[in-house]
């Protein structure tokens, strides 16, 4: 889940977790928040899990479905040798996230 920034100075936030409940318009998910660190140019995971509610209809959230085998506790952001930012768990997940404008 990527929370779309409304203003350039807004904090860049991502959330990675498992949906625990859903209706037609909202989802409840448990997982980890990641905040963009301008010193490292990477998203850094908060050390504690959270339960969050997200709207499916407001246009603020960009959602991607990760493989079921992805372990949210192991997910990290890193740069490849071609300087592309990827999201990986070191196993079944390797997703290029530059399409979302994080390394521009």
C-alpha positions as CSV (number, residue, x, y, z in Angstrom):
1,X,0.0,0.0,0.0
2,X,1.4,3.4,-1.0
3,X,-0.3,6.4,0.5
4,X,-0.4,9.1,-2.2
5,X,1.2,12.4,-1.2
6,X,-1.1,15.4,-1.7
7,X,1.6,18.0,-1.3
8,X,5.4,17.8,-2.1
9,X,6.3,18.2,1.5
10,X,4.1,15.3,2.7
11,X,5.9,12.4,4.2
12,X,6.3,9.4,1.9
13,X,4.5,6.4,3.5
14,X,4.1,2.8,2.6
15,X,2.4,0.0,4.5
16,X,3.0,-3.7,4.0
17,X,0.8,-6.2,5.7
18,X,-1.9,-8.8,5.6
19,X,-5.6,-7.9,5.1
20,X,-7.5,-9.3,8.0
21,X,-11.0,-8.1,7.1
22,X,-12.6,-6.2,4.2
23,X,-15.9,-4.8,2.9
24,X,-16.7,-3.3,-0.5
25,X,-15.1,0.0,0.5
26,X,-12.5,-0.5,3.3
27,X,-9.9,-3.0,4.3
28,X,-8.4,-3.7,7.7
29,X,-4.8,-4.8,7.6
30,X,-2.1,-5.7,10.1
31,X,1.5,-5.0,9.2
32,X,4.3,-2.4,9.2
33,X,4.6,1.2,8.2
34,X,7.6,2.3,6.2
35,X,8.7,6.0,6.1
36,X,11.0,7.5,3.6
37,X,14.4,8.5,5.0
38,X,15.8,11.4,3.0
39,X,19.4,10.6,4.3
40,X,19.5,7.1,2.8
41,X,16.8,7.6,0.1
42,X,15.2,4.4,1.3
43,X,12.0,3.5,3.1
44,X,12.6,2.4,6.7
45,X,10.3,0.0,8.6
46,X,8.9,1.1,11.9
47,X,9.8,-1.5,14.6
48,X,6.3,-2.4,15.7
49,X,3.3,-3.8,13.8
50,X,0.1,-1.8,13.4
51,X,-3.5,-2.4,12.5
52,X,-4.7,0.1,9.9
53,X,-7.9,0.8,8.1
54,X,-7.7,1.8,4.4
55,X,-10.3,3.1,2.0
56,X,-10.7,1.4,-1.3
57,X,-12.6,4.3,-2.9
58,X,-10.9,7.6,-2.0
59,X,-8.1,7.5,-4.6
60,X,-5.4,8.2,-2.0
61,X,-4.1,4.6,-1.7
62,X,-2.2,2.7,-4.3
63,X,-2.4,-1.0,-3.6
64,X,-0.3,-3.9,-4.9
65,X,-1.0,-7.6,-4.1
66,X,2.2,-9.3,-2.9
67,X,2.7,-13.1,-3.1
68,X,1.1,-15.1,-0.2
69,X,4.6,-16.4,0.7
70,X,5.9,-12.9,1.4
71,X,6.8,-12.4,5.1
72,X,6.1,-8.7,6.0
73,X,8.6,-8.9,8.8
74,X,11.4,-9.5,6.3
75,X,10.5,-7.0,3.7
76,X,13.1,-4.3,3.0
77,X,13.7,-1.6,0.4
78,X,17.1,-1.6,-1.3
79,X,18.8,-0.4,-4.5
80,X,19.9,-2.8,-7.2
81,X,23.3,-2.6,-9.0
82,X,21.4,-0.5,-11.7
83,X,20.3,2.0,-9.0
84,X,16.7,0.8,-9.1
85,X,14.8,0.7,-5.8
86,X,13.2,-2.7,-5.2
87,X,11.0,-4.1,-2.5
88,X,12.2,-7.6,-1.4
89,X,11.9,-10.2,1.3
90,X,15.0,-11.9,0.1
91,X,13.0,-14.9,-1.1
92,X,9.8,-14.8,-3.1
93,X,9.3,-11.1,-3.5
94,X,11.3,-8.7,-5.7
95,X,9.3,-5.7,-6.9
96,X,10.7,-2.6,-8.7
97,X,9.1,0.4,-7.0
98,X,10.6,3.1,-9.2
99,X,7.3,3.3,-11.2
100,X,5.8,5.0,-8.1
101,X,8.3,7.9,-8.3
102,X,10.4,7.1,-5.2
103,X,13.8,7.5,-6.9
104,X,13.4,10.5,-9.0
